[in-house]
Every structure is written in structure tokens, then in C-alpha cells.
Amino acid sequence: MAAKDGVQTQGEGSVKVGDRSLATLEVGDPSGPLVLHNHGGPSSRLEAKVFEPQARALGLRFICVDRPGQGKSDPHTDRTFASWAADLEAVANAVGAETYAVTGWSEGGPWALAAAAYLDPARLVHVTSIAGGSYGAFGGNWAAQDLSKVDAIGGFLALHFRPGFQLMYDLVDVATTRFPDKYKQGLLKAGCLADREVLADARVLNLMAESGGECFRHGADGLVRDAQMLYQAWPFDITEIRRPVHLWQGSADTFVPEAVNRPLGDRMPGAVWHEVPDGGHFIAVSHAADILSIAAQDLAKGRERPIAGLTTSPHFGHSWNDRPLHLLKGVRRASHSCAPSGRSSPGRCQPMPKNAIWRGFRRGLGSSLRLFRARRKQGDPEIQRLCEEWDKELWDELHDDSEEFIRKGLDEPERRRA
């Protein structure tokens, strides 16, 4: 089926929003009611494949959209929560849906909540957030005390030391795209018992690794901007959302603990709380049929209501123009060559040889660490506070992982030349 503002068919597609292109992946029933899904992080539109069996069984047209700068979607420098809500509505308009549902998992949860805050409930008839990364719902990094050490420090870096935050996600980029087996092991290790049972299905584990790697098609910048916005204080008020919003949470989730989302269930007037006892982060997979069946019911009710016409909401809120510091320029210069292409927008990034990737990564990592040490030596108060937050064990773990990535990446080309 061709879309009015882009190319949208069953499978891979795209939708034009102004001069930007949003990449999509559609699964399920192409004639069914529409569900727009917000993927987690790191992840991408390929996450739709995880939900394909349930979407097809329920007769849902399930579309996952790459957020700006991730997967195949073009970057959007001035993006806001409201502009992303408008992007979702633009996708619904492009495929001709009068009513639709929006879901989000993990780092995709807050973007579903933004849709609830900004979009017309006459058309958006269902919203679900599954184990959402609600880190800025009540102020910047408000839930730090309930997060793992790594996530809490990530929030601190997002708010106070952006080069360090960029470095963390560049390392995730390397791990996900260059060492997928290690990335899979990390998922298994970080999850609870329920998560490991879900990920014992090789199909699910492989799809999560594939979707995570696709996230970094443009490099880490898109995900960095995405995550920073989640840790910063959100521009919309959760306590003013009165329309029904379904919040799903596993009580044993180790990725996004229950303590992060329980306050939303208590303080958001429209919240419908669904707790899964002993469930983990991957309740999105284990309970997909239950989650999507509620969406299907709401969509069926929504189709019975007359809709006056298709409208596009304005881009609400203020533009977020604070651009990330690019201290790891060597990584980006070496890993991507931006050249115009006749089949994509100007500046579409193309892969460079792996040797160049690792030379750039080594230079970028070294320059970032030198800057960090220099600012620490100068007595920078933010860096001193950061060092107090980082206990020796965590610092050693990050350092060892970095050294292993660099050593493996540099050794591999040497072995091949030999």
C-alpha cells in the first residue's frame, strides 16, 4: 500500500515529514487497525519482528518507527517530545489511519507517554508504556537512587558531562555492532530469571541483537540525544495526563526497576497499572498477547466512533537546540563517510573500512580520557563529583571493557594481514 507522504508497504517502508524521512517496519495484518510502536534503546524498527506473531494473531497492523538518527531515519536536530508525537501522527496520516494506538517499550515508553500528553485522544485511542525509562518524569534523573550504578551514572553524565555520556554510548555502539555475541551475553547476564527464560528462545535473543545493532547505522549520536532527553526533566506534566494510559511493569525488572514507574501509576490520573509478579524487562515479549489484546479492544471501540477528519497537531513545546559535544570526532570521521546518494537524503552515511573505524575509535577514546583527566587535575567540581560517584569497581570494569574492545578491534585486522 502506498502512503501519501512516503512509501509504506508491508515490511520495510518510509514516511516523509518535511525534508526528513522516517523509516518503518510493518508486520501483522496490513488491513487491521494501526498500532505505532516506539522501540527501546539500543533498538530500532526491527523490534517489530519480536511482536509479529501476536500482531498477526490479533489482526493488528503493527508499525515500528526508527526515531531520528537511529536505524534508517534521518536525524532531527531540533527534536522535542512534542515533535516526535507529531511525527507519530504524521505516520498515522500517511497510512490513512483514522484511529490508532501507540505503544512503547523501555526507552520507547516515554515517547508513548509524550503521545498521550500531546495528541488528540479522539484519534489516539490507546496508549501503553511497557517498563518505560521514565528517568525525567519528575525532574532530571529523579530516580537515580533506584537505578543500577551504570544507569545512575549514565544519568549524571547526561546532565553534567556530555562527553562522558557520548563515550558510554560509543562503547555500546562498538559492543553491539562489532561483538554481538558479547552483547547477547550481556543481556542474559543483566536480566532476571524471567528475562533469561524469555531470551532462551534463540529467535528472540537474535532479534534483539539485530535490532540493537541496527540502531547504530548512523553511529551513536541519535541514541545519545534520545537518552539525554529521557534523563532531563520532561517538558510535559505526567500528573496532567487524564486519558487512560496502560503501564506494564515486571516486579523483578533489573533493567528498569519497578520503583521507577510505580510513582507514575500513583500520580498519573489516567494510569492503568499492570504489574507482572516476578516478571522482568522482557514482559513485553512474554506478555505481548495480553498487552496487544487490550490495544485491539480499544481500537475496536475507537473504530465505532465517528471521526470529523484527519488533522495534524502542531509541534508543541520548545525546540531542544542544545547539541552534544563531539569530543570523539575521530570515531565519527573514521567510521562513516557522508556522501550524497541518489537513493537517500544528502549526507547519508556509508560504512568505512574496519581498520579506519578502530584507528578512529582509539584516537577518540584517548582524547576523551585525556580531557577528562585534565579537568579532574584542574579541580573541576563536576568532574570531582563524578569521580566520587564512580566507585573503583565500576571504573575498573569500564576501563577493562574499553581496553578489550580496543585490543580485539585492533588485533583483528593485524591477524588478517598476516
Residue, then its C-alpha position, 0 to 999 in steps of 0.5 A: m500500500a502506498a502512503k501519501d507522504g512516503v512509501q509504506t508497504q508491508g515490511e520495510g517502508s518510509v514516511k516523509v515529514g518535511d525534508r526528513s524521512l522516517a523509516t518503518l517496519e510493518v508486520g501483522d495484518p496490513s488491513g487491521p487497525l494501526v498500532l505505532h510502536n516506539h522501540g527501546g534503546p539500543s533498538s530500532r524498527l526491527e523490534a517489530k519482528v519480536f511482536e509479529p506473531q501476536a500482531r498477526a494473531l490479533g489482526l493488528r497492523f503493527i508499525c515500528v518507527d526508527r526515531p531520528g538518527q537511529g536505524k534508517s531515519d534521518p536525524h532531527t536536530d531540533r527534536t522535542f517530545a512534542s515533535w516526535a508525537a507529531d511525527l507519530e501522527a504524521v505516520a498515522n496520516a500517511v497510512g490513512a489511519e483514522t484511529y490508532a494506538v501507540t505503544g512503547w517499550s523501555e526507552g520507547g515508553p516515554w515517547a508513548l507517554a509524550a503521545a498521550a500528553y500531546l495528541d488528540p485522544a479522539r484519534l489516539v485511542h490507546v496508549t501503553s508504556i511497557a517498563g518505560g525509562s521514565y528517568g525525567a518524569f519528575g525532574g532530571n534523573w529523579a530516580a537515580q537512587d533506584l537505578s543500577k550504578v551504570d544507569a545512575i551514572g549514565g544519568f549524571l553524565a547526561l546532565h553534567f558531562r556530555p562527553g562522558f555520556q557520548l563515550m558510554y554510548d560509543l562503547v555500546d555502539v562498538a559492543t553491539t555492532r562489532f561483538p554481538d555475541k558479547y552483547k547477547q551475553g550481556l543481556l542474559k547476564a543483566g536480566c532476571l530469571a524471567d528475562r533469561e527464560v524469555l531470551a532462551d528462545a534463540r529467535v528472540l535473543n537474535l532479534m534483539a541483537e539485530s535490532g540493537g545493532e541496527c540502531f547504530r547505522h548512523g553511529a551513536d549520536g541519535l541514541v545519545r540525544d534520545a537518552q539525554m532527553l529521557y534523563q532531563a526533566w520532561p517538558f510535559d506534566i505526567t500528573e496532567i495526563r487524564r486519558p487512560v494510559h496502560l503501564w506494564q511493569g515486571s516486579a523483578d525488572t533489573f533493567v528498569p526497576e519497578a520503583v521507577n514507574r510505580p510513582l507514575g501509576d500513583r500520580m498519573p490520573g489516567a494510569v492503568w497499572h499492570e504489574v507482572p509478579d516476578g516478571g522482568h524487562f522482557i514482559a513485553v515479549s512474554h506478555a505481548a498477547d495480553i498487552l496487544s489484546i487490550a490495544a485491539q479492544d480499544l481500537a475496536k471501540g475507537r473504530e465505532r466512533p465517528i471521526a470529523g477528519l484527519t488533522t495534524s497537531p502542531h509541534f508543541g513545546h520548545s525546540w531542544n537546540d542544545r547539541p552534544l559535544h563531539l569530543l570523539k570526532g575521530v570515531r565519527r570521521a573514521s567510521h562513516s563517510c557522508a556522501p550524497s546518494g541518489r537513493s537517500s537524503p544528502g549526507r547519508c552515511q556509508p560504512m568505512p573500512k574496519n581498520a579506519i573505524w578502530r584507528g578512529f575509535r582509539r584516537g577518540l577514546g584517548s582524547s576523551l580520557r585525556l580531557f577528562r583527566a585534565r579537568r579532574k587535575q584542574g579541580d573541576p567540581e563536576i568532574q570531582r563529583l563524578c569521580e566520587e560517584w564512580d566507585k573503583e569497581l565500576w571504573d575498573e570494569l569500564h576501563d577493562d571493557s574499553e581496553e578489550f574492545i580496543r585490543k580485539g578491534l585492533d588485533e583483528p585486522e593485524r591477524r588478517r594481514a598476516 
